Amino acid sequence: MSTDDLVRLRRARDLMDRSYREPIDVAVLAREALMSPGHFSRSFRAAFGETPYSYLMTRRIERAKALLRRGDLSVTEVCFEVGCTSLGSFSSRFTEIVGESPSVYRARSHEESANIPACYARMFTRPVRRPG
């Protein structure tokens, strides 16, 4: 893969980081990277080890975890706040990535992190894909 391709792929990844709340499809990302959708998807996976959709969902779950720790929004409100349109899909994906449901995560993290500064909480709560 060329350096130019990597630069364009990073540009598309940055778009996902900035616009994770918005409905973003592969065609939009491919245009950002100046590639066809098929080539973009294959190149993204080769460069970053996961599909564009998987990367976007990880960003959304990362933000959802922060909102759930804050505790002032319901799970449904968090789901829509991070750009998901289906509570069932959001909960399933959250459970798959985090290892527990959003409501269990919120209850547990609220108790455990009441006195932890936010900067430390972010370091230790970034979602990590489980092998499987």
Buried (B, 14 or more C-beta within 10 A) or exposed (E): EEEEBBEBBEEBBEBBEEBBBEEBEBEBBBBBBEBBBEEBBEBBBEBBEBBBBBBBBBBBBBBBBBBBBEEEBEBEEBBBBBBBEEBEEBBEBBBEBBEEBBEBBBBEBEEEBEEEEEEEBEEEBEBEEEEE
